[in-house]
Amino acid sequence: MSKIAIIGCGAWGTCFAKICADAGNEVLVWTREKDIAEEINSNHTNHAYLKSVLLPEEIRATQNPKDISWGEIVVSALPCQSLRSALPAFAPVLESLDAPVVSLSKGMEKGSGKLPTQVIEECLRVPSDRVFALGGPNLAALLAKEEPAAAQVAGTNKRAADLAKTFSNPYYFVSDSSDPIGLQVWGALKNVAAIACGMAAGAGCGQNTAAVLISAALSEIEALSLKLGGRAETMEGAAGVGDLVCTASSRLSRNFSLGYRLGLGINVEEAAKGVKGVTEGKDTIDSALALSEKYDSPMPLAEALKEAMEGKSDFAALFSKVAGETA
């Protein structure tokens, strides 16, 4: 049994707290919202994010950042674009500890193009060998119902294997990886692909069309991942093609849902308002294209999607450009 402190309890943070508790661990979640903390402690639910799911009694909630020092393992479940503003409050607590920090965030920071673990290292003032990333086809709504799934936790030392064992339970299978860069690149860019596939569905297209888009995404994500220092084998795992296919084909995906609304002809601002939660792909695409140019790694799907999101083209034009590159 381990003591796991989780920063953030939106849908994924709350679901991961349940996963950890079901693996036999004690869990403390931090939230800035008083009502949610009180609901978790009193009723063992978080209706705002996981509706009627009953949470294990081993999960407690706090609003005090200092309480995170209780954790033997610290998990960051914040959206990628919130890391820079939220994490410094926890730095005084964590920089003096030896606890590993595991990122659940998926995306790239706006402006810098940095991966979540890189932002975490800076904000918490901890060395890179203490920071890990977890990724995989992990839709919170399905995991909360204990549907079987898998994930990978990646880091630069052997602690990743211990973390994988700590997080694993009868319905959640976690393996270790030594490729945090590749895992995070896939986790970020699969959301861009999911918007494109959702757009296809909104435009009335089926699996033939989606398959072409996923094929294009596979090619360009893999190429950029390798140029950034990721490893080829990551593509073959749960955090690579597994996460891509899951997110790009499910209406439970926020990014797919955003794309679906775009495909109906709704502009990106209004489309985003109709999706509950953060649509990471929308915030990642500019960083991805900047890296694409910097490392001379073409991303025709992302480029075409950017034009469509800006209202410069429709889905037919997007698909024509992508199909022309992949045919």
VEXZAZA-380002 format. One line per 2 residues: number of its first residue (from 1); for each residue y, z, x of N, C-alpha, C. Coordinates in steps of 0.1 Angstrom, whole numbers. Example, Ala and Ser with C-alpha at 12.3 -4.5 7.8 and 13.67 -1.06 7.14 Angstrom:
VEXZAZA-380002
1) -57/78/132/-45/78/123/-33/78/132 | -22/71/128/-11/71/137/0/79/129 .
END
This chain:
VEXZAZA-380002
1) -12/0/8/0/0/0/13/0/9 | 22/-8/5/35/-9/12/46/-6/3 .
3) 58/-2/8/70/0/0/78/-13/2 | 81/-20/-9/88/-32/-8/101/-31/-16 .
5) 112/-34/-9/125/-34/-16/130/-48/-18 | 134/-51/-30/138/-65/-33/153/-65/-37 .
7) 160/-74/-30/174/-75/-33/176/-87/-43 | 179/-83/-56/181/-93/-66/170/-93/-76 .
9) 173/-93/-89/162/-93/-99/165/-102/-110 | 168/-115/-106/168/-125/-116/153/-128/-120 .
11) 151/-140/-125/137/-144/-130/127/-143/-118 | 131/-149/-107/121/-150/-96/120/-137/-89 .
13) 131/-130/-87/131/-116/-80/122/-107/-89 | 124/-107/-102/117/-98/-110/102/-102/-111 .
15) 99/-115/-111/85/-119/-111/79/-115/-98 | 86/-117/-87/80/-114/-74/77/-98/-73 .
17) 86/-91/-79/84/-76/-79/71/-73/-86 | 68/-80/-97/55/-78/-105/43/-83/-96 .
19) 45/-94/-89/34/-98/-80/31/-88/-70 | 41/-82/-63/40/-72/-53/33/-59/-59 .
21) 37/-55/-71/32/-43/-77/17/-46/-80 | 14/-58/-85/0/-61/-89/-9/-63/-76 .
23) -2/-63/-65/-10/-63/-52/-12/-49/-47 | -8/-39/-54/-10/-25/-51/1/-19/-43 .
25) 13/-25/-44/25/-19/-36/35/-12/-46 | 43/-3/-40/54/3/-47/66/-7/-45 .
27) 74/-8/-55/85/-18/-55/98/-12/-60 | 109/-14/-53/122/-11/-57/131/-23/-57 .
29) 137/-26/-68/145/-38/-70/160/-34/-71 | 169/-41/-64/183/-39/-65/190/-49/-74 .
31) 198/-44/-83/207/-53/-91/220/-47/-92 | 231/-56/-94/244/-51/-96/247/-48/-110 .
33) 237/-51/-119/239/-50/-134/233/-37/-139 | 241/-28/-143/237/-15/-148/227/-16/-159 .
35) 229/-24/-169/220/-26/-180/206/-30/-176 | 205/-39/-167/192/-43/-162/185/-32/-155 .
37) 192/-25/-146/186/-14/-139/180/-3/-149 | 188/0/-159/184/10/-168/172/5/-177 .
39) 172/-8/-180/161/-13/-188/148/-13/-180 | 149/-17/-167/137/-17/-159/131/-3/-158 .
41) 140/7/-155/136/21/-153/131/28/-166 | 137/24/-177/133/31/-190/122/24/-197 .
43) 123/10/-198/114/3/-207/104/-6/-199 | 106/-7/-186/97/-16/-178/97/-30/-182 .
45) 109/-35/-186/111/-49/-190/125/-54/-184 | 126/-67/-183/139/-73/-179/140/-86/-189 .
47) 144/-83/-201/145/-93/-211/154/-104/-208 | 165/-102/-200/175/-112/-197/169/-123/-189 .
49) 158/-120/-181/153/-130/-172/138/-133/-174 | 130/-123/-179/116/-125/-181/111/-122/-195 .
51) 121/-122/-204/118/-120/-219/109/-108/-221 | 98/-109/-227/90/-98/-231/79/-93/-222 .
53) 80/-98/-209/69/-94/-199/70/-79/-196 | 59/-73/-197/59/-58/-194/56/-57/-179 .
55) 65/-50/-172/65/-48/-158/57/-35/-154 | 50/-36/-143/42/-24/-139/51/-12/-136 .
57) 46/0/-139/53/12/-137/57/15/-122 | 50/8/-113/53/9/-99/66/3/-95 .
59) 73/-4/-104/86/-10/-101/97/-1/-106 | 107/2/-97/119/9/-101/131/1/-97 .
61) 142/4/-103/155/-4/-100/166/6/-96 | 175/0/-88/187/7/-83/199/-2/-83 .
63) 211/4/-83/223/-3/-80/229/0/-67 | 223/9/-60/229/14/-47/223/6/-35 .
65) 231/-2/-28/225/-9/-16/219/0/-6 | 223/12/-5/218/21/5/203/25/3 .
67) 199/24/-10/185/27/-14/175/17/-8 | 180/6/-4/171/-5/2/164/0/15 .
69) 170/10/21/165/16/33/151/22/31 | 147/25/18/134/30/15/123/20/18 .
71) 126/7/18/116/-3/19/110/-4/33 | 97/-6/34/91/-10/47/91/-25/49 .
73) 93/-32/38/95/-47/38/107/-49/28 | 116/-58/32/127/-61/24/127/-76/20 .
75) 129/-79/8/128/-92/3/142/-96/-3 | 147/-108/1/159/-113/-5/156/-123/-15 .
77) 159/-120/-28/156/-129/-39/169/-134/-45 | 180/-135/-37/193/-140/-42/193/-156/-41 .
79) 201/-162/-50/203/-176/-48/209/-180/-35 | 206/-191/-29/211/-195/-16/226/-194/-15 .
81) 233/-199/-25/248/-199/-23/254/-185/-25 | 246/-175/-29/252/-161/-30/249/-153/-18 .
83) 241/-157/-9/237/-149/3/249/-145/11 | 258/-154/14/270/-151/23/278/-140/17 .
85) 280/-140/4/289/-130/-2/282/-116/-5 | 269/-117/-8/262/-105/-13/256/-97/-2 .
87) 250/-103/8/242/-96/18/249/-87/28 | 262/-89/32/269/-80/41/269/-66/37 .
89) 268/-63/24/268/-49/19/255/-42/23 | 245/-50/27/232/-44/31/230/-43/46 .
91) 239/-49/53/238/-50/68/238/-36/74 | 247/-27/71/246/-14/77/233/-7/76 .
93) 226/-9/65/213/-3/62/202/-10/70 | 202/-23/71/191/-31/76/191/-33/91 .
95) 203/-34/97/203/-37/111/197/-26/120 | 197/-13/114/191/-2/122/176/0/119 .
97) 171/-8/110/156/-7/107/148/-17/114 | 135/-16/113/126/-26/119/119/-34/108 .
99) 123/-32/96/116/-38/84/118/-53/85 | 107/-61/83/108/-75/81/116/-79/69 .
101) 124/-90/69/131/-95/58/126/-108/54 | 122/-109/41/115/-121/36/124/-128/26 .
103) 127/-141/29/136/-148/20/128/-156/9 | 133/-154/-3/127/-162/-14/136/-174/-18 .
105) 148/-174/-12/158/-184/-15/154/-198/-12 | 158/-208/-20/155/-222/-18/168/-230/-18 .
107) 172/-236/-7/184/-244/-7/190/-245/7 | 201/-251/8/209/-252/20/223/-247/17 .
109) 229/-239/26/242/-234/23/253/-246/23 | 261/-245/13/272/-255/12/281/-255/24 .
111) 285/-266/29/294/-267/40/286/-267/54 | 279/-256/56/272/-255/69/259/-262/70 .
113) 252/-263/58/238/-269/58/228/-260/64 | 231/-247/65/222/-238/71/211/-234/61 .
115) 199/-231/66/188/-227/58/190/-212/55 | 183/-207/44/185/-193/40/182/-183/51 .
117) 172/-185/59/169/-175/69/180/-174/80 | 186/-186/82/197/-186/92/209/-178/87 .
119) 212/-180/74/223/-172/68/220/-157/67 | 207/-154/64/203/-140/64/204/-133/78 .
121) 200/-140/88/202/-135/102/216/-131/105 | 225/-140/101/239/-138/104/245/-127/95 .
123) 242/-127/83/248/-117/73/242/-103/76 | 230/-102/79/223/-88/81/223/-84/95 .
125) 227/-93/104/228/-90/119/214/-85/124 | 204/-93/120/190/-90/125/185/-102/133 .
127) 176/-100/142/170/-110/150/161/-120/142 | 160/-132/147/153/-142/139/138/-139/138 .
129) 132/-131/147/118/-128/146/115/-117/135 | 125/-112/129/124/-103/118/125/-109/104 .
131) 129/-122/104/132/-129/92/121/-140/89 | 116/-139/76/106/-148/72/110/-156/59 .
133) 103/-166/56/105/-174/44/93/-176/36 | 94/-175/23/82/-177/14/85/-188/5 .
135) 75/-197/3/76/-209/-5/63/-213/-11 | 64/-221/-22/52/-226/-28/56/-230/-43 .
137) 46/-236/-50/48/-240/-64/48/-227/-73 | 59/-221/-74/60/-207/-80/70/-207/-91 .
139) 66/-213/-103/75/-212/-115/73/-198/-121 | 84/-191/-121/83/-176/-125/77/-174/-139 .
141) 80/-183/-148/75/-181/-162/60/-182/-163 | 54/-190/-154/39/-191/-154/33/-179/-146 .
143) 39/-176/-135/34/-165/-127/35/-152/-134 | 45/-150/-142/47/-138/-150/35/-136/-160 .
145) 29/-147/-164/17/-147/-172/4/-146/-164 | 6/-145/-151/-6/-143/-142/-14/-155/-141 .
147) -8/-167/-142/-16/-180/-140/-18/-181/-125 | -29/-185/-120/-32/-186/-106/-22/-195/-99 .
149) -18/-191/-87/-9/-199/-79/-10/-195/-64 | -4/-203/-56/-5/-200/-41/9/-202/-35 .
151) 11/-196/-23/23/-197/-16/20/-196/-1 | 31/-198/7/30/-196/21/42/-187/26 .
153) 39/-178/35/50/-171/41/51/-174/56 | 63/-178/61/64/-184/74/73/-176/83 .
155) 70/-175/95/78/-168/105/74/-171/119 | 81/-166/128/79/-169/142/70/-159/150 .
157) 64/-150/143/55/-141/149/43/-137/140 | 34/-129/145/21/-126/138/23/-117/126 .
159) 35/-112/124/37/-104/112/36/-112/99 | 37/-125/100/35/-134/88/22/-132/82 .
161) 11/-130/90/-2/-128/85/-3/-115/77 | 3/-105/82/3/-92/75/10/-92/62 .
163) 22/-100/62/29/-101/50/21/-109/39 | 14/-119/44/6/-127/34/-4/-118/27 .
165) -10/-109/35/-20/-100/29/-14/-90/19 | -2/-86/23/5/-76/15/9/-82/1 .
167) 13/-94/1/18/-101/-11/7/-106/-20 | -5/-108/-15/-16/-115/-22/-22/-105/-32 .
169) -25/-111/-44/-32/-103/-54/-42/-112/-61 | -50/-108/-71/-60/-116/-77/-56/-130/-83 .
171) -43/-131/-86/-38/-144/-91/-28/-151/-82 | -24/-145/-71/-14/-150/-63/-19/-150/-48 .
173) -22/-162/-43/-28/-163/-30/-18/-168/-19 | -16/-159/-10/-5/-162/1/-12/-164/14 .
175) -9/-175/21/-13/-177/34/-1/-177/44 | -4/-176/57/7/-175/66/9/-188/73 .
177) 22/-190/78/26/-202/85/35/-199/96 | 36/-207/106/45/-205/118/56/-215/117 .
179) 59/-221/105/69/-232/104/79/-228/93 | 88/-218/96/98/-215/86/108/-226/84 .
181) 111/-234/94/120/-245/92/115/-255/82 | 103/-260/85/97/-270/76/95/-265/61 .
183) 91/-252/60/89/-246/47/102/-246/39 | 113/-243/46/125/-242/39/132/-255/36 .
185) 129/-265/45/134/-279/42/128/-284/29 | 114/-282/29/107/-287/17/112/-279/4 .
187) 114/-266/6/119/-258/-6/132/-262/-11 | 141/-267/-2/154/-271/-6/154/-285/-12 .
189) 148/-294/-5/149/-308/-9/140/-312/-21 | 130/-304/-24/122/-307/-36/130/-305/-48 .
191) 140/-297/-47/149/-295/-59/158/-307/-62 | 162/-314/-51/169/-327/-53/160/-337/-59 .
193) 148/-338/-55/138/-347/-61/135/-344/-75 | 135/-331/-79/133/-327/-92/144/-331/-102 .
195) 156/-331/-97/167/-336/-105/165/-351/-109 | 161/-359/-98/159/-373/-101/147/-375/-110 .
197) 136/-368/-109/125/-370/-118/129/-365/-132 | 137/-355/-134/141/-350/-147/150/-361/-153 .
199) 158/-367/-145/167/-378/-150/159/-390/-155 | 148/-393/-148/139/-403/-153/133/-400/-167 .
201) 129/-387/-168/123/-383/-181/134/-384/-192 | 146/-379/-189/157/-380/-199/160/-394/-203 .
203) 158/-404/-193/161/-418/-196/150/-424/-204 | 139/-417/-207/128/-422/-214/117/-428/-206 .
205) 116/-425/-193/106/-431/-184/94/-421/-183 | 83/-427/-179/71/-419/-178/66/-417/-164 .
207) 53/-415/-162/47/-411/-150/47/-422/-139 | 47/-435/-143/48/-445/-133/61/-444/-125 .
209) 72/-442/-133/85/-441/-127/86/-428/-118 | 81/-417/-123/81/-404/-116/74/-405/-103 .
211) 62/-412/-103/54/-413/-91/61/-421/-80 | 69/-431/-84/77/-438/-73/88/-428/-67 .
213) 94/-421/-76/104/-411/-71/98/-400/-62 | 87/-395/-66/80/-385/-58/76/-391/-44 .
215) 71/-403/-45/67/-410/-32/79/-411/-23 | 90/-415/-28/102/-416/-20/107/-403/-15 .
217) 106/-393/-23/109/-379/-19/100/-374/-7 | 87/-377/-9/78/-373/2/82/-379/15 .
219) 85/-391/15/89/-398/27/101/-393/34 | 112/-391/26/125/-387/32/125/-372/35 .
221) 119/-364/27/118/-350/31/110/-347/44 | 99/-354/45/91/-353/57/99/-357/69 .
223) 105/-368/68/113/-374/80/124/-364/84 | 131/-359/75/142/-350/79/137/-337/84 .
225) 126/-332/78/120/-319/82/116/-320/97 | 109/-331/100/105/-333/114/117/-333/124 .
227) 127/-340/120/139/-341/129/146/-327/130 | 145/-319/120/151/-305/121/142/-295/128 .
229) 130/-299/132/121/-290/139/109/-285/131 | 107/-291/119/96/-287/110/83/-294/115 .
231) 72/-290/110/59/-295/114/52/-303/103 | 45/-313/108/39/-323/98/29/-316/89 .
233) 22/-306/94/11/-300/85/17/-293/73 | 30/-289/74/36/-282/63/36/-290/50 .
235) 38/-303/52/38/-312/40/25/-311/32 | 14/-308/38/1/-308/32/-2/-296/24 .
237) 6/-285/26/3/-272/20/10/-270/7 | 8/-257/2/14/-253/-11/29/-254/-11 .
239) 35/-251/1/49/-251/2/55/-265/5 | 47/-275/7/51/-288/9/50/-297/-4 .
241) 39/-305/-3/37/-314/-15/34/-306/-28 | 28/-294/-26/25/-286/-38/38/-282/-45 .
243) 47/-277/-38/60/-273/-44/68/-285/-50 | 67/-296/-43/74/-308/-47/69/-313/-60 .
245) 56/-315/-61/49/-320/-73/52/-311/-85 | 50/-298/-83/52/-288/-93/67/-288/-99 .
247) 76/-288/-90/90/-287/-94/95/-300/-100 | 90/-311/-95/95/-324/-99/88/-329/-112 .
249) 79/-321/-117/71/-326/-129/71/-316/-141 | 79/-305/-139/78/-294/-150/91/-292/-157 .
251) 91/-292/-169/103/-289/-177/107/-274/-176 | 99/-266/-170/102/-252/-167/111/-251/-155 .
253) 112/-262/-147/121/-262/-135/135/-264/-140 | 144/-255/-135/158/-257/-138/164/-270/-133 .
255) 160/-274/-121/165/-287/-116/160/-299/-123 | 147/-298/-128/142/-309/-136/150/-309/-149 .
257) 153/-298/-155/160/-297/-167/174/-302/-166 | 181/-299/-155/194/-305/-152/193/-320/-152 .
259) 183/-326/-145/182/-340/-144/179/-346/-157 | 171/-339/-166/168/-345/-179/181/-347/-187 .
261) 189/-337/-186/202/-338/-194/211/-349/-188 | 210/-351/-175/218/-362/-169/212/-376/-174 .
263) 199/-376/-175/193/-388/-180/196/-392/-195 | 200/-381/-202/205/-384/-216/219/-389/-217 .
265) 226/-389/-205/239/-394/-205/250/-383/-204 | 246/-371/-203/255/-359/-202/260/-358/-187 .
267) 273/-356/-186/279/-355/-172/274/-342/-166 | 275/-342/-152/268/-331/-145/274/-318/-148 .
269) 287/-316/-150/293/-303/-154/287/-298/-167 | 287/-306/-177/282/-302/-190/267/-300/-189 .
271) 260/-308/-182/245/-307/-180/242/-294/-174 | 249/-290/-164/246/-277/-157/248/-265/-166 .
273) 258/-266/-175/261/-255/-185/249/-253/-194 | 242/-263/-197/231/-262/-206/218/-257/-200 .
275) 218/-254/-187/206/-249/-180/209/-234/-176 | 200/-225/-180/202/-211/-176/197/-209/-162 .
277) 206/-203/-154/202/-200/-140/208/-210/-131 | 205/-209/-118/211/-217/-107/203/-229/-105 .
279) 209/-241/-105/203/-254/-102/205/-257/-87 | 196/-252/-79/198/-253/-64/200/-267/-59 .
281) 193/-277/-65/194/-290/-60/208/-296/-61 | 216/-292/-71/229/-297/-72/238/-292/-61 .
283) 235/-280/-57/243/-274/-46/238/-278/-32 | 227/-284/-31/220/-287/-18/223/-302/-14 .
285) 225/-311/-24/225/-325/-21/235/-329/-10 | 247/-323/-11/257/-327/-1/253/-323/13 .
287) 247/-311/15/243/-306/28/231/-315/33 | 222/-319/24/211/-328/28/216/-341/33 .
289) 226/-347/26/231/-360/30/239/-359/43 | 246/-348/46/252/-346/58/242/-345/70 .
291) 231/-338/68/221/-337/78/214/-351/80 | 213/-358/69/207/-371/69/215/-380/79 .
293) 228/-380/77/237/-388/86/236/-383/100 | 237/-370/102/237/-364/116/225/-367/124 .
295) 213/-367/117/201/-369/124/195/-383/122 | 203/-392/116/199/-406/114/186/-406/107 .
297) 185/-399/96/173/-398/88/176/-403/74 | 174/-416/71/178/-421/58/172/-414/46 .
299) 180/-412/35/176/-405/23/181/-413/11 | 175/-425/9/179/-433/-2/179/-427/-16 .
301) 169/-419/-19/168/-412/-31/179/-402/-33 | 182/-394/-23/193/-384/-24/206/-392/-26 .
303) 208/-403/-18/221/-410/-19/223/-416/-33 | 212/-422/-38/213/-428/-52/215/-417/-62 .
305) 209/-406/-61/211/-395/-70/225/-390/-70 | 231/-388/-58/245/-384/-56/254/-393/-64 .
307) 252/-406/-63/261/-416/-70/259/-414/-85 | 247/-412/-90/245/-410/-104/251/-397/-109 .
309) 250/-387/-101/256/-374/-105/271/-375/-105 | 277/-383/-97/292/-385/-98/296/-395/-108 .
311) 287/-400/-116/290/-410/-127/293/-424/-122 | 289/-427/-110/291/-440/-104/280/-450/-108 .
313) 269/-445/-112/258/-454/-116/249/-446/-126 | 239/-454/-132/230/-448/-142/216/-447/-136 .
315) 207/-443/-144/193/-441/-138/187/-454/-134 | 190/-465/-142/184/-478/-138/189/-482/-124 .
317) 201/-480/-121/206/-483/-108/200/-474/-97 | 198/-462/-100/192/-452/-91/178/-457/-88 .
319) 170/-460/-98/156/-464/-96/155/-478/-88 | 164/-487/-91/164/-500/-85/166/-498/-70 .
321) 175/-489/-66/178/-487/-52/166/-481/-45 | 160/-470/-51/149/-463/-45/137/-472/-45 .
323) 134/-480/-55/122/-488/-56/123/-499/-45 | 135/-504/-43/138/-514/-33/135/-509/-19 .
325) 137/-496/-16/135/-491/-3/120/-487/-1 | 113/-484/-12/99/-480/-11/89/-491/-13 .
327) 93/-502/-19/83/-513/-22/78/-519/-10 .
END
